Amino acid sequence: MARELTSIFVAATALVLLGFAWTAMQGPDAYAAYVALMTRPAATVLHAVALVAVVYHALTWWMLAPRAAVVRVGGRRLSPRVVLGGAYAAWAVASAIVAWFVLRGP
């Protein structure tokens, strides 16, 4: 049940990110105002709580992956640990790609 409640934070995070995109399209003044709103101390605390909730949500999803997806190779079922390891590896690769785009600079 705790995992399902974290979905609220996942949705809220998505809305905050959409807010950044929306205000960026509205112009520099609107974007600056949104950034100022999102960097207030109360918002920072909420972002920290959301981060913990979203990470918990993601980790519990990965733990469910071996049960939700039966992967067969050559007619044999892969070990749940192999499926979980593959999921974590894919997550690490995707994170590295995103980090490369974000951190490489203009």
N, CA, C and O atoms as CSV, one atom per row, in Angstrom:
chain,resi,resn,atom,element,x,y,z
A,1,MET,N,N,0.816,-1.187,0.000
A,1,MET,CA,C,0.000,0.000,0.000
A,1,MET,C,C,0.871,1.266,0.000
A,1,MET,O,O,0.533,2.261,-0.641
A,2,ALA,N,N,1.983,1.213,0.719
A,2,ALA,CA,C,2.874,2.376,0.746
A,2,ALA,C,C,3.379,2.694,-0.657
A,2,ALA,O,O,3.500,3.859,-1.036
A,3,ARG,N,N,3.675,1.638,-1.426
A,3,ARG,CA,C,4.145,1.848,-2.790
A,3,ARG,C,C,3.097,2.561,-3.628
A,3,ARG,O,O,3.427,3.451,-4.413
A,4,GLU,N,N,1.854,2.182,-3.470
A,4,GLU,CA,C,0.786,2.819,-4.244
A,4,GLU,C,C,0.608,4.278,-3.840
A,4,GLU,O,O,0.292,5.116,-4.685
A,5,LEU,N,N,0.803,4.588,-2.576
A,5,LEU,CA,C,0.695,5.986,-2.135
A,5,LEU,C,C,1.804,6.852,-2.730
A,5,LEU,O,O,1.618,8.052,-2.932
A,6,THR,N,N,2.951,6.245,-3.010
A,6,THR,CA,C,4.034,7.031,-3.602
A,6,THR,C,C,3.708,7.462,-5.027
A,6,THR,O,O,4.369,8.347,-5.571
A,7,SER,N,N,2.704,6.853,-5.632
A,7,SER,CA,C,2.273,7.273,-6.971
A,7,SER,C,C,1.838,8.734,-6.983
A,7,SER,O,O,1.965,9.418,-7.998
A,8,ILE,N,N,1.334,9.199,-5.868
A,8,ILE,CA,C,0.925,10.605,-5.759
A,8,ILE,C,C,2.143,11.508,-5.974
A,8,ILE,O,O,2.055,12.524,-6.663
A,9,PHE,N,N,3.275,11.129,-5.381
A,9,PHE,CA,C,4.492,11.927,-5.537
A,9,PHE,C,C,5.050,11.826,-6.947
A,9,PHE,O,O,5.619,12.786,-7.465
A,10,VAL,N,N,4.887,10.667,-7.565
A,10,VAL,CA,C,5.320,10.515,-8.959
A,10,VAL,C,C,4.515,11.460,-9.843
A,10,VAL,O,O,5.080,12.147,-10.695
A,11,ALA,N,N,3.205,11.498,-9.645
A,11,ALA,CA,C,2.352,12.395,-10.428
A,11,ALA,C,C,2.684,13.857,-10.142
A,11,ALA,O,O,2.730,14.673,-11.063
A,12,ALA,N,N,2.914,14.192,-8.878
A,12,ALA,CA,C,3.250,15.574,-8.521
A,12,ALA,C,C,4.568,15.997,-9.156
A,12,ALA,O,O,4.700,17.129,-9.622
A,13,THR,N,N,5.542,15.092,-9.175
A,13,THR,CA,C,6.827,15.393,-9.802
A,13,THR,C,C,6.651,15.636,-11.293
A,13,THR,O,O,7.261,16.545,-11.858
A,14,ALA,N,N,5.825,14.831,-11.920
A,14,ALA,CA,C,5.554,15.023,-13.349
A,14,ALA,C,C,4.903,16.384,-13.589
A,14,ALA,O,O,5.244,17.071,-14.552
A,15,LEU,N,N,3.980,16.772,-12.735
A,15,LEU,CA,C,3.323,18.075,-12.886
A,15,LEU,C,C,4.305,19.228,-12.692
A,15,LEU,O,O,4.237,20.227,-13.408
A,16,VAL,N,N,5.218,19.094,-11.726
A,16,VAL,CA,C,6.228,20.132,-11.514
A,16,VAL,C,C,7.109,20.272,-12.754
A,16,VAL,O,O,7.417,21.384,-13.182
A,17,LEU,N,N,7.510,19.139,-13.325
A,17,LEU,CA,C,8.331,19.189,-14.544
A,17,LEU,C,C,7.566,19.778,-15.720
A,17,LEU,O,O,8.129,20.532,-16.513
A,18,LEU,N,N,6.297,19.439,-15.835
A,18,LEU,CA,C,5.473,20.054,-16.874
A,18,LEU,C,C,5.335,21.556,-16.646
A,18,LEU,O,O,5.287,22.334,-17.598
A,19,GLY,N,N,5.271,21.956,-15.377
A,19,GLY,CA,C,5.228,23.382,-15.053
A,19,GLY,C,C,6.480,24.107,-15.532
A,19,GLY,O,O,6.400,25.228,-16.034
A,20,PHE,N,N,7.641,23.462,-15.376
A,20,PHE,CA,C,8.875,24.060,-15.893
A,20,PHE,C,C,8.802,24.232,-17.402
A,20,PHE,O,O,9.169,25.282,-17.929
A,21,ALA,N,N,8.334,23.212,-18.093
A,21,ALA,CA,C,8.234,23.296,-19.554
A,21,ALA,C,C,7.238,24.373,-19.964
A,21,ALA,O,O,7.503,25.152,-20.880
A,22,TRP,N,N,6.108,24.419,-19.298
A,22,TRP,CA,C,5.064,25.395,-19.629
A,22,TRP,C,C,5.558,26.820,-19.422
A,22,TRP,O,O,5.383,27.676,-20.289
A,23,THR,N,N,6.180,27.072,-18.263
A,23,THR,CA,C,6.631,28.441,-18.003
A,23,THR,C,C,7.805,28.817,-18.898
A,23,THR,O,O,7.977,29.993,-19.217
A,24,ALA,N,N,8.616,27.844,-19.312
A,24,ALA,CA,C,9.708,28.143,-20.246
A,24,ALA,C,C,9.147,28.628,-21.573
A,24,ALA,O,O,9.746,29.480,-22.230
A,25,MET,N,N,8.000,28.089,-21.971
A,25,MET,CA,C,7.369,28.526,-23.223
A,25,MET,C,C,6.704,29.892,-23.073
A,25,MET,O,O,6.455,30.579,-24.063
A,26,GLN,N,N,6.421,30.277,-21.837
A,26,GLN,CA,C,5.755,31.562,-21.609
A,26,GLN,C,C,6.727,32.735,-21.594
A,26,GLN,O,O,6.309,33.890,-21.669
A,27,GLY,N,N,8.011,32.447,-21.497
A,27,GLY,CA,C,9.002,33.520,-21.531
A,27,GLY,C,C,9.887,33.524,-20.300
A,27,GLY,O,O,9.612,32.830,-19.320
A,28,PRO,N,N,10.954,34.314,-20.358
A,28,PRO,CA,C,11.937,34.325,-19.271
A,28,PRO,C,C,11.374,34.796,-17.927
A,28,PRO,O,O,11.764,34.284,-16.878
A,29,ASP,N,N,10.458,35.768,-17.956
A,29,ASP,CA,C,9.911,36.272,-16.689
A,29,ASP,C,C,9.066,35.211,-15.988
A,29,ASP,O,O,9.175,35.023,-14.776
A,30,ALA,N,N,8.228,34.523,-16.751
A,30,ALA,CA,C,7.401,33.474,-16.167
A,30,ALA,C,C,8.266,32.333,-15.649
A,30,ALA,O,O,7.991,31.771,-14.589
A,31,TYR,N,N,9.307,31.994,-16.393
A,31,TYR,CA,C,10.199,30.917,-15.973
A,31,TYR,C,C,10.936,31.300,-14.693
A,31,TYR,O,O,11.044,30.492,-13.770
A,32,ALA,N,N,11.441,32.525,-14.637
A,32,ALA,CA,C,12.156,32.992,-13.439
A,32,ALA,C,C,11.240,32.978,-12.222
A,32,ALA,O,O,11.671,32.619,-11.126
A,33,ALA,N,N,9.983,33.364,-12.405
A,33,ALA,CA,C,9.033,33.346,-11.292
A,33,ALA,C,C,8.772,31.914,-10.821
A,33,ALA,O,O,8.664,31.662,-9.621
A,34,TYR,N,N,8.672,30.988,-11.758
A,34,TYR,CA,C,8.440,29.582,-11.396
A,34,TYR,C,C,9.651,29.002,-10.676
A,34,TYR,O,O,9.503,28.267,-9.699
A,35,VAL,N,N,10.839,29.327,-11.151
A,35,VAL,CA,C,12.058,28.861,-10.482
A,35,VAL,C,C,12.112,29.422,-9.063
A,35,VAL,O,O,12.464,28.707,-8.126
A,36,ALA,N,N,11.762,30.706,-8.901
A,36,ALA,CA,C,11.746,31.308,-7.563
A,36,ALA,C,C,10.754,30.580,-6.658
A,36,ALA,O,O,11.034,30.356,-5.480
A,37,LEU,N,N,9.603,30.213,-7.203
A,37,LEU,CA,C,8.599,29.483,-6.420
A,37,LEU,C,C,9.117,28.096,-6.035
A,37,LEU,O,O,8.922,27.646,-4.905
A,38,MET,N,N,9.764,27.434,-6.963
A,38,MET,CA,C,10.236,26.061,-6.721
A,38,MET,C,C,11.479,25.993,-5.838
A,38,MET,O,O,11.847,24.908,-5.388
A,39,THR,N,N,12.132,27.124,-5.580
A,39,THR,CA,C,13.326,27.121,-4.738
A,39,THR,C,C,13.070,27.680,-3.343
A,39,THR,O,O,14.009,27.861,-2.569
A,40,ARG,N,N,11.829,27.952,-3.019
A,40,ARG,CA,C,11.506,28.377,-1.662
A,40,ARG,C,C,11.766,27.218,-0.699
A,40,ARG,O,O,11.717,26.055,-1.100
A,41,PRO,N,N,12.039,27.529,0.558
A,41,PRO,CA,C,12.355,26.456,1.516
A,41,PRO,C,C,11.264,25.382,1.629
A,41,PRO,O,O,11.578,24.194,1.704
A,42,ALA,N,N,10.008,25.781,1.642
A,42,ALA,CA,C,8.925,24.794,1.746
A,42,ALA,C,C,8.899,23.890,0.513
A,42,ALA,O,O,8.679,22.684,0.624
A,43,ALA,N,N,9.123,24.474,-0.647
A,43,ALA,CA,C,9.150,23.679,-1.870
A,43,ALA,C,C,10.349,22.741,-1.875
A,43,ALA,O,O,10.251,21.612,-2.356
A,44,THR,N,N,11.469,23.196,-1.348
A,44,THR,CA,C,12.661,22.354,-1.281
A,44,THR,C,C,12.413,21.140,-0.393
A,44,THR,O,O,12.838,20.034,-0.727
A,45,VAL,N,N,11.741,21.331,0.716
A,45,VAL,CA,C,11.393,20.207,1.595
A,45,VAL,C,C,10.462,19.240,0.865
A,45,VAL,O,O,10.646,18.025,0.933
A,46,LEU,N,N,9.474,19.776,0.177
A,46,LEU,CA,C,8.566,18.912,-0.580
A,46,LEU,C,C,9.296,18.158,-1.690
A,46,LEU,O,O,8.986,16.997,-1.958
A,47,HIS,N,N,10.266,18.814,-2.339
A,47,HIS,CA,C,11.053,18.141,-3.376
A,47,HIS,C,C,11.868,16.989,-2.770
A,47,HIS,O,O,11.997,15.928,-3.382
A,48,ALA,N,N,12.413,17.201,-1.575
A,48,ALA,CA,C,13.190,16.149,-0.912
A,48,ALA,C,C,12.294,14.963,-0.556
A,48,ALA,O,O,12.680,13.810,-0.753
A,49,VAL,N,N,11.111,15.241,-0.037
A,49,VAL,CA,C,10.165,14.172,0.293
A,49,VAL,C,C,9.750,13.441,-0.983
A,49,VAL,O,O,9.669,12.213,-1.002
A,50,ALA,N,N,9.491,14.191,-2.035
A,50,ALA,CA,C,9.108,13.580,-3.311
A,50,ALA,C,C,10.236,12.721,-3.863
A,50,ALA,O,O,9.980,11.650,-4.412
A,51,LEU,N,N,11.477,13.172,-3.726
A,51,LEU,CA,C,12.611,12.387,-4.207
A,51,LEU,C,C,12.671,11.036,-3.505
A,51,LEU,O,O,12.846,10.003,-4.152
A,52,VAL,N,N,12.528,11.044,-2.193
A,52,VAL,CA,C,12.551,9.782,-1.436
A,52,VAL,C,C,11.403,8.886,-1.885
A,52,VAL,O,O,11.593,7.687,-2.089
A,53,ALA,N,N,10.216,9.459,-2.040
A,53,ALA,CA,C,9.053,8.671,-2.447
A,53,ALA,C,C,9.211,8.103,-3.851
A,53,ALA,O,O,8.857,6.950,-4.099
A,54,VAL,N,N,9.736,8.900,-4.764
A,54,VAL,CA,C,9.899,8.435,-6.148
A,54,VAL,C,C,10.985,7.361,-6.231
A,54,VAL,O,O,10.836,6.395,-6.979
A,55,VAL,N,N,12.055,7.512,-5.489
A,55,VAL,CA,C,13.099,6.475,-5.473
A,55,VAL,C,C,12.547,5.186,-4.881
A,55,VAL,O,O,12.808,4.103,-5.403
A,56,TYR,N,N,11.785,5.294,-3.795
A,56,TYR,CA,C,11.153,4.106,-3.204
A,56,TYR,C,C,10.221,3.444,-4.220
A,56,TYR,O,O,10.215,2.222,-4.368
A,57,HIS,N,N,9.444,4.259,-4.910
A,57,HIS,CA,C,8.511,3.759,-5.920
A,57,HIS,C,C,9.268,3.000,-7.015
A,57,HIS,O,O,8.863,1.907,-7.413
A,58,ALA,N,N,10.361,3.582,-7.493
A,58,ALA,CA,C,11.141,2.949,-8.560
A,58,ALA,C,C,11.792,1.656,-8.083
A,58,ALA,O,O,11.753,0.643,-8.781
A,59,LEU,N,N,12.388,1.692,-6.900
A,59,LEU,CA,C,13.054,0.491,-6.394
A,59,LEU,C,C,12.072,-0.656,-6.165
A,59,LEU,O,O,12.376,-1.808,-6.477
A,60,THR,N,N,10.910,-0.345,-5.627
A,60,THR,CA,C,9.933,-1.412,-5.409
A,60,THR,C,C,9.397,-1.941,-6.735
A,60,THR,O,O,9.044,-3.116,-6.838
A,61,TRP,N,N,9.334,-1.082,-7.748
A,61,TRP,CA,C,8.920,-1.567,-9.066
A,61,TRP,C,C,9.947,-2.544,-9.617
A,61,TRP,O,O,9.591,-3.594,-10.152
A,62,TRP,N,N,11.224,-2.196,-9.484
A,62,TRP,CA,C,12.265,-3.099,-9.969
A,62,TRP,C,C,12.229,-4.431,-9.222
A,62,TRP,O,O,12.490,-5.481,-9.811
A,63,MET,N,N,11.908,-4.392,-7.932
A,63,MET,CA,C,11.831,-5.634,-7.157
A,63,MET,C,C,10.658,-6.509,-7.628
A,63,MET,O,O,10.698,-7.732,-7.493
A,64,LEU,N,N,9.625,-5.881,-8.177
A,64,LEU,CA,C,8.474,-6.635,-8.687
A,64,LEU,C,C,8.702,-7.174,-10.096
A,64,LEU,O,O,8.006,-8.093,-10.527
A,65,ALA,N,N,9.663,-6.615,-10.811
A,65,ALA,CA,C,9.887,-6.977,-12.216
A,65,ALA,C,C,10.074,-8.477,-12.432
A,65,ALA,O,O,9.469,-9.023,-13.354
A,66,PRO,N,N,10.875,-9.162,-11.633
A,66,PRO,CA,C,11.042,-10.596,-11.885
A,66,PRO,C,C,9.755,-11.404,-11.708
A,66,PRO,O,O,9.589,-12.457,-12.324
A,67,ARG,N,N,8.861,-10.917,-10.880
A,67,ARG,CA,C,7.581,-11.615,-10.686
A,67,ARG,C,C,6.580,-11.272,-11.781
A,67,ARG,O,O,5.745,-12.096,-12.153
A,68,ALA,N,N,6.674,-10.036,-12.297
A,68,ALA,CA,C,5.712,-9.578,-13.301
A,68,ALA,C,C,6.061,-10.057,-14.701
A,68,ALA,O,O,5.174,-10.263,-15.530
A,69,ALA,N,N,7.338,-10.233,-14.966
A,69,ALA,CA,C,7.765,-10.622,-16.309
A,69,ALA,C,C,8.551,-11.929,-16.235
A,69,ALA,O,O,9.646,-11.981,-15.676
A,70,VAL,N,N,7.983,-12.960,-16.796
A,70,VAL,CA,C,8.686,-14.235,-16.876
A,70,VAL,C,C,9.476,-14.215,-18.179
A,70,VAL,O,O,8.898,-14.193,-19.265
A,71,VAL,N,N,10.793,-14.225,-18.062
A,71,VAL,CA,C,11.660,-14.155,-19.231
A,71,VAL,C,C,12.223,-15.548,-19.495
A,71,VAL,O,O,12.813,-16.183,-18.621
A,72,ARG,N,N,12.023,-15.993,-20.716
A,72,ARG,CA,C,12.522,-17.310,-21.103
A,72,ARG,C,C,13.562,-17.147,-22.210
A,72,ARG,O,O,13.379,-16.382,-23.156
A,73,VAL,N,N,14.644,-17.883,-22.061
A,73,VAL,CA,C,15.708,-17.904,-23.073
A,73,VAL,C,C,15.983,-19.373,-23.374
A,73,VAL,O,O,16.347,-20.147,-22.488
A,74,GLY,N,N,15.805,-19.741,-24.633
A,74,GLY,CA,C,16.035,-21.121,-25.023
A,74,GLY,C,C,15.089,-22.090,-24.327
A,74,GLY,O,O,15.461,-23.231,-24.052
A,75,GLY,N,N,13.877,-21.648,-24.043
A,75,GLY,CA,C,12.898,-22.506,-23.396
A,75,GLY,C,C,13.043,-22.612,-21.886
A,75,GLY,O,O,12.222,-23.251,-21.227
A,76,ARG,N,N,14.079,-21.992,-21.332
A,76,ARG,CA,C,14.278,-22.039,-19.884
A,76,ARG,C,C,14.001,-20.674,-19.286
A,76,ARG,O,O,14.334,-19.641,-19.866
A,77,ARG,N,N,13.391,-20.690,-18.126
A,77,ARG,CA,C,13.086,-19.446,-17.424
A,77,ARG,C,C,14.353,-18.885,-16.777
A,77,ARG,O,O,15.092,-19.602,-16.102
A,78,LEU,N,N,14.591,-17.576,-17.000
A,78,LEU,CA,C,15.737,-16.924,-16.376
A,78,LEU,C,C,15.489,-16.761,-14.888
A,78,LEU,O,O,14.350,-16.606,-14.448
A,79,SER,N,N,16.548,-16.796,-14.134
A,79,SER,CA,C,16.478,-16.581,-12.691
A,79,SER,C,C,15.952,-15.174,-12.405
A,79,SER,O,O,16.290,-14.230,-13.120
A,80,PRO,N,N,15.126,-15.029,-11.365
A,80,PRO,CA,C,14.669,-13.678,-11.009
A,80,PRO,C,C,15.819,-12.713,-10.746
A,80,PRO,O,O,15.690,-11.516,-11.004
A,81,ARG,N,N,16.930,-13.211,-10.241
A,81,ARG,CA,C,18.086,-12.342,-9.995
A,81,ARG,C,C,18.669,-11.816,-11.300
A,81,ARG,O,O,19.116,-10.670,-11.361
A,82,VAL,N,N,18.668,-12.634,-12.336
A,82,VAL,CA,C,19.171,-12.189,-13.637
A,82,VAL,C,C,18.250,-11.121,-14.217
A,82,VAL,O,O,18.720,-10.122,-14.761
A,83,VAL,N,N,16.946,-11.327,-14.104
A,83,VAL,CA,C,15.977,-10.335,-14.593
A,83,VAL,C,C,16.146,-9.026,-13.830
A,83,VAL,O,O,16.157,-7.951,-14.429
A,84,LEU,N,N,16.275,-9.116,-12.513
A,84,LEU,CA,C,16.454,-7.920,-11.686
A,84,LEU,C,C,17.771,-7.228,-12.025
A,84,LEU,O,O,17.819,-6.002,-12.124
A,85,GLY,N,N,18.830,-7.999,-12.200
A,85,GLY,CA,C,20.123,-7.418,-12.576
A,85,GLY,C,C,20.051,-6.719,-13.919
A,85,GLY,O,O,20.648,-5.658,-14.097
A,86,GLY,N,N,19.322,-7.304,-14.872
A,86,GLY,CA,C,19.146,-6.661,-16.174
A,86,GLY,C,C,18.377,-5.356,-16.063
A,86,GLY,O,O,18.686,-4.382,-16.749
A,87,ALA,N,N,17.375,-5.344,-15.197
A,87,ALA,CA,C,16.600,-4.119,-15.001
A,87,ALA,C,C,17.470,-3.021,-14.394
A,87,ALA,O,O,17.420,-1.871,-14.830
A,88,TYR,N,N,18.266,-3.379,-13.388
A,88,TYR,CA,C,19.160,-2.389,-12.784
A,88,TYR,C,C,20.220,-1.922,-13.782
A,88,TYR,O,O,20.576,-0.743,-13.796
A,89,ALA,N,N,20.719,-2.819,-14.605
A,89,ALA,CA,C,21.712,-2.437,-15.611
A,89,ALA,C,C,21.106,-1.467,-16.625
A,89,ALA,O,O,21.740,-0.480,-16.998
A,90,ALA,N,N,19.891,-1.745,-17.065
A,90,ALA,CA,C,19.223,-0.839,-18.009
A,90,ALA,C,C,18.997,0.527,-17.371
A,90,ALA,O,O,19.163,1.557,-18.026
A,91,TRP,N,N,18.619,0.537,-16.099
A,91,TRP,CA,C,18.408,1.788,-15.371
A,91,TRP,C,C,19.721,2.566,-15.291
A,91,TRP,O,O,19.737,3.779,-15.502
A,92,ALA,N,N,20.822,1.873,-14.988
A,92,ALA,CA,C,22.122,2.536,-14.882
A,92,ALA,C,C,22.551,3.124,-16.226
A,92,ALA,O,O,23.074,4.237,-16.280
A,93,VAL,N,N,22.332,2.386,-17.295
A,93,VAL,CA,C,22.699,2.883,-18.629
A,93,VAL,C,C,21.859,4.109,-18.988
A,93,VAL,O,O,22.388,5.105,-19.480
A,94,ALA,N,N,20.564,4.035,-18.746
A,94,ALA,CA,C,19.682,5.173,-19.038
A,94,ALA,C,C,20.079,6.388,-18.200
A,94,ALA,O,O,20.084,7.511,-18.704
A,95,SER,N,N,20.409,6.174,-16.934
A,95,SER,CA,C,20.828,7.279,-16.066
A,95,SER,C,C,22.141,7.886,-16.547
A,95,SER,O,O,22.313,9.105,-16.516
A,96,ALA,N,N,23.063,7.040,-16.990
A,96,ALA,CA,C,24.340,7.540,-17.491
A,96,ALA,C,C,24.142,8.370,-18.755
A,96,ALA,O,O,24.804,9.392,-18.935
A,97,ILE,N,N,23.250,7.942,-19.619
A,97,ILE,CA,C,22.974,8.701,-20.844
A,97,ILE,C,C,22.368,10.058,-20.510
A,97,ILE,O,O,22.776,11.076,-21.069
A,98,VAL,N,N,21.402,10.075,-19.605
A,98,VAL,CA,C,20.779,11.344,-19.196
A,98,VAL,C,C,21.817,12.243,-18.537
A,98,VAL,O,O,21.871,13.439,-18.823
A,99,ALA,N,N,22.647,11.677,-17.651
A,99,ALA,CA,C,23.683,12.471,-16.984
A,99,ALA,C,C,24.663,13.051,-17.998
A,99,ALA,O,O,25.100,14.193,-17.858
A,100,TRP,N,N,25.007,12.271,-19.014
A,100,TRP,CA,C,25.928,12.762,-20.036
A,100,TRP,C,C,25.335,13.978,-20.744
A,100,TRP,O,O,26.036,14.964,-20.971
A,101,PHE,N,N,24.040,13.917,-21.096
A,101,PHE,CA,C,23.412,15.054,-21.767
A,101,PHE,C,C,23.309,16.266,-20.852
A,101,PHE,O,O,23.499,17.399,-21.294
A,102,VAL,N,N,23.010,16.031,-19.580
A,102,VAL,CA,C,22.825,17.144,-18.646
A,102,VAL,C,C,24.155,17.770,-18.264
A,102,VAL,O,O,24.257,18.994,-18.178
A,103,LEU,N,N,25.164,16.962,-18.035
A,103,LEU,CA,C,26.424,17.467,-17.497
A,103,LEU,C,C,27.440,17.908,-18.544
A,103,LEU,O,O,28.450,18.519,-18.193
A,104,ARG,N,N,27.200,17.618,-19.804
A,104,ARG,CA,C,28.198,17.975,-20.815
A,104,ARG,C,C,28.259,19.463,-21.084
A,104,ARG,O,O,29.235,19.935,-21.669
A,105,GLY,N,N,27.269,20.204,-20.687
A,105,GLY,CA,C,27.289,21.652,-20.843
A,105,GLY,C,C,26.801,22.092,-22.213
A,105,GLY,O,O,26.501,21.268,-23.077
A,106,PRO,N,N,26.725,23.405,-22.396
A,106,PRO,CA,C,26.207,23.941,-23.661
A,106,PRO,C,C,27.158,23.768,-24.827
A,106,PRO,O,O,26.845,24.175,-25.946
